[in-house]
């Protein structure tokens, strides 16, 4: 009965061991040892059975043969249990290592993706930074140049500053022209100051500062509403307002020009017609 029960217990462990999927060398060695123990247990069972295949008759507890067989079976079961426990431990370690490998693989994949993104976009960022630095440097140089220009023109007469400002205007150096115009306005009088105020409107319009340009042109008109520069100043007001998208106000400025200067020069008349069309004036 003891052998039969042991056999039943061992065989219940058999499928677990037989189907264990361990690919390491240690796992394979454990499987070999378990198979060897199964063979030994089978031999013990075969030796204890009768020639007809039936189980042997019960023997006394103190029998030497029964005691030897029981000890051997117990030893074998202990070894089987130990090996199976080791195998389970190894399987758990293998699963843990597999999970760690998956996590490391995912982390490495993310790092590579980040590096690729940085490589693809780093050039653009570097170029933008370089461009910004270059732009800042140019602005500083331009500012220094204009400061030097303003300092030089401060020592000039308003007439000389006006002449220099108009020269800058022709070269499309609107910032330098603005500096000259401001110098003329600060130090000039009469017609020179009016011309300086008109030059300021032109230089601001050249820099697309249309709101400030509108004010500068209108100030030029107010300095001499009937002067030679007055119709041109109103044309400047109209042009700046059209650039700002305020066509209604631009048309009002043109209407004022027509009202106050009914007999304009050919140049003023052509400019008035052009801006009336641009402003969609009725």
C-alpha positions in Angstrom: 0.0 0.0 0.0 2.8 2.4 0.8 4.5 1.8 -2.6 1.1 2.3 -4.3 0.4 5.6 -2.5 3.9 6.8 -3.2 3.5 5.8 -6.8 0.2 7.7 -7.1 1.7 10.8 -5.5 4.8 10.8 -7.6 2.8 10.2 -10.8 0.7 13.2 -9.9 3.9 15.3 -10.0 5.0 13.7 -13.3 3.0 15.8 -15.8 4.1 19.0 -14.1 7.7 18.0 -14.4 7.4 16.5 -17.9 5.7 19.6 -19.3 7.9 22.2 -17.6 9.4 24.4 -20.3 12.9 25.4 -19.0 15.5 26.2 -21.5 18.5 26.8 -19.3 21.2 24.3 -18.7 20.3 24.1 -15.0 16.7 23.4 -15.8 17.6 20.6 -18.2 19.9 19.0 -15.6 17.1 19.1 -13.1 14.7 17.4 -15.5 17.3 14.7 -16.1 17.7 14.1 -12.4 13.9 13.9 -12.0 13.6 11.4 -14.8 16.4 9.3 -13.2 14.5 9.4 -9.9 11.3 8.3 -11.6 13.2 5.3 -13.1 14.6 4.4 -9.7 11.1 4.7 -8.1 9.7 2.5 -10.9 12.4 -0.1 -10.2 11.5 -0.1 -6.5 7.8 -0.5 -7.3 8.6 -3.3 -9.8 10.8 -5.1 -7.2 8.1 -4.9 -4.6 5.4 -6.4 -6.8 4.7 -10.1 -7.3 5.4 -11.9 -10.6 1.7 -11.9 -11.4 1.6 -8.1 -11.2 -0.4 -8.0 -7.9 0.8 -6.0 -4.8 2.8 -8.0 -2.2 1.1 -9.1 1.0 1.5 -6.8 3.9 4.5 -7.4 6.1 5.2 -6.6 9.6 6.2 -3.1 10.5 9.5 -4.2 11.8 10.3 -6.1 8.6 13.8 -5.1 7.3 12.7 -5.3 3.7 9.7 -3.0 4.2 11.8 -0.6 6.2 14.4 -0.4 3.5 11.9 0.2 0.8 10.1 2.9 2.8 13.4 4.7 3.5 14.4 4.6 -0.2 11.0 5.9 -1.3 11.1 8.7 1.3 14.6 9.7 0.1 13.5 9.7 -3.5 10.4 11.8 -2.7 12.5 14.3 -0.8 14.9 14.6 -3.7 12.0 15.0 -6.2 10.4 17.7 -4.0 13.7 19.5 -3.7 14.4 19.4 -7.4 10.9 20.5 -8.3 11.2 23.4 -5.8 14.5 24.4 -7.4 12.9 24.2 -10.8 10.1 26.5 -9.7 12.5 29.0 -8.2 14.5 29.0 -11.5 11.3 29.5 -13.5 10.4 32.5 -11.3 13.9 33.9 -11.8 13.6 33.4 -15.5 10.3 35.3 -15.6 11.7 38.1 -13.5 14.7 38.4 -15.9 12.4 38.4 -18.9 10.3 41.2 -17.4 13.5 43.2 -16.7 14.6 42.6 -20.2 11.3 43.9 -21.6 11.5 47.0 -19.5 15.1 47.7 -20.5 14.2 47.2 -24.1 11.3 49.6 -23.9 13.5 52.2 -22.1 16.2 51.8 -24.8 13.6 52.2 -27.5 12.3 55.4 -26.0 15.8 56.8 -25.6 16.6 56.1 -29.2 13.4 57.7 -30.3 14.2 60.8 -28.3 17.7 60.9 -29.8 16.3 60.7 -33.3 13.9 63.5 -32.6 16.7 65.6 -31.2 18.9 64.8 -34.2 16.1 65.8 -36.6 15.1 69.0 -34.9 18.4 70.0 -33.3 19.7 71.5 -36.6 16.6 73.7 -36.9 17.0 74.9 -33.3 20.7 75.6 -33.8 20.0 77.5 -37.0 17.2 79.5 -35.3 19.6 80.3 -32.4 22.4 81.3 -34.8 20.0 83.5 -36.8 18.7 85.1 -33.7 22.2 85.9 -32.5 23.1 87.2 -35.9 20.0 89.4 -36.0 20.8 90.7 -32.5 24.3 91.5 -33.6 23.2 93.3 -36.7 20.7 95.3 -34.7 23.4 96.3 -32.2 25.7 97.3 -35.1 22.8 99.3 -36.8 22.0 101.0 -33.5 25.6 101.9 -32.9 25.8 103.3 -36.5 22.6 105.3 -36.1 23.8 106.6 -32.7 27.0 107.8 -34.4 25.0 109.3 -37.2 22.8 111.2 -34.8 25.8 112.4 -32.9 27.4 113.7 -36.1 24.2 115.3 -37.3 23.7 117.0 -33.9 26.7 119.1 -34.8 25.3 119.9 -38.2 22.9 122.6 -39.1 19.2 121.7 -39.5 19.6 122.3 -43.3 22.5 119.9 -43.5 20.7 117.3 -41.4 17.6 117.6 -43.7 19.8 117.1 -46.8 21.4 114.0 -45.2 18.0 112.7 -44.2 16.7 112.9 -47.8 19.8 111.2 -49.0 19.2 108.3 -46.5 15.6 108.2 -47.7 16.6 107.7 -51.3 18.9 104.8 -50.2 16.0 103.3 -48.3 17.9 103.7 -45.0 14.7 104.7 -43.3 16.0 104.4 -39.7 18.9 106.8 -40.5 16.4 109.1 -42.3 14.3 109.1 -39.1 17.3 110.1 -37.0 18.0 113.0 -39.4 14.3 114.1 -39.4 14.1 114.2 -35.6 17.3 116.3 -35.5 15.8 118.7 -38.0 12.6 119.0 -36.0 14.5 119.5 -32.7 16.8 122.3 -34.1 15.1 123.7 -37.2 12.5 126.4 -37.6 10.1 127.5 -40.2 10.0 125.7 -43.6 13.0 123.5 -42.6 11.1 122.2 -39.6 8.0 121.5 -41.7 10.2 119.6 -44.2 11.8 117.7 -41.3 8.3 116.8 -40.0 7.3 115.6 -43.5 10.6 113.6 -43.8 9.7 111.9 -40.4 6.4 110.8 -41.8 8.1 109.3 -44.9 10.8 107.5 -42.9 8.2 106.0 -40.5 6.1 104.8 -43.5 9.2 103.3 -45.0 9.6 101.2 -41.8 5.9 100.3 -42.0 5.1 102.1 -38.8 1.9 103.4 -40.4 0.2 104.6 -37.2 3.1 106.8 -36.2 3.5 107.8 -39.8 -0.1 109.1 -39.9 0.5 111.3 -36.9 3.8 112.6 -38.3 2.2 113.5 -41.6 -0.7 115.2 -40.0 1.6 117.2 -37.7 3.4 118.4 -40.9 0.1 119.5 -42.3 -0.9 121.4 -39.1 2.5 123.2 -39.0 1.4 124.9 -42.3 -2.1 124.1 -43.5 -1.8 126.3 -46.5 1.9 125.7 -47.2 3.5 123.9 -50.1 3.9 120.7 -48.1 0.3 120.6 -46.8 -1.3 118.7 -49.8 1.6 116.2 -49.8 1.1 115.7 -46.0 -2.6 115.0 -46.5 -1.7 112.5 -49.2 0.7 110.9 -46.8 -2.0 110.7 -44.2 -4.3 109.0 -46.7 -1.6 106.5 -47.8 -0.8 105.5 -44.2 -4.5 105.1 -43.3 -5.0 102.8 -46.4 -2.1 100.7 -45.3 -3.7 100.4 -41.9 -7.0 99.3 -43.6 -8.9 102.4 -42.5 -10.2 103.3 -45.9 -13.0 105.5 -44.6 -10.6 107.8 -42.8 -8.3 107.8 -45.8 -11.2 109.0 -48.0 -12.0 111.7 -45.5 -8.3 112.9 -45.7 -8.6 113.0 -49.5 -11.9 114.9 -49.3 -10.2 117.5 -47.1 -7.4 117.8 -49.6 -9.8 118.4 -52.5 -11.8 120.9 -50.4 -8.8 122.9 -49.3 -6.8 122.6 -52.5 -9.3 122.7 -55.4 -6.6 123.5 -57.9 -3.7 121.1 -57.0 -0.6 120.5 -59.1 -0.7 117.7 -61.6 1.4 115.5 -59.4 -1.0 116.0 -56.4 -4.0 115.4 -58.6 -2.7 112.1 -60.0 -1.8 110.9 -56.5 -5.2 111.9 -55.2 -6.9 109.9 -58.0 -4.7 106.9 -57.2 -5.4 106.9 -53.5 -9.1 107.5 -54.1 -9.1 104.3 -56.1 -7.1 102.4 -53.5 -9.5 103.6 -50.7 -12.6 102.9 -52.9 -13.7 106.4 -52.2 -17.0 107.5 -53.9 
